[in-house]
Amino acid sequence: MKLTRSRKNRMLAGVLGGMAESFGMSPTLLRILFVILTFSTAFFPMTMIYLVLVFVLPNREGY
């Protein structure tokens, strides 16, 4: 399955929801892991990765 941003599992831009759908994970679990990593890396690296993915990943077609 192609990695895309989700249209139905969105909190901000759908990046983590789309990743969870693609990997067959719970979106909530992935968001919790992302928040833990964000706090443990002093915000900057994970925030930059998220922002890059917002612009790089296409929206999922359909829905």
Secondary structure as GFF3:
##gff-version 3
##sequence-region A 1 63
A	DSSP	alpha_helix	15	23	.	.	.	ID=ss1
A	DSSP	alpha_helix	27	40	.	.	.	ID=ss2
A	DSSP	alpha_helix	44	56	.	.	.	ID=ss3
###
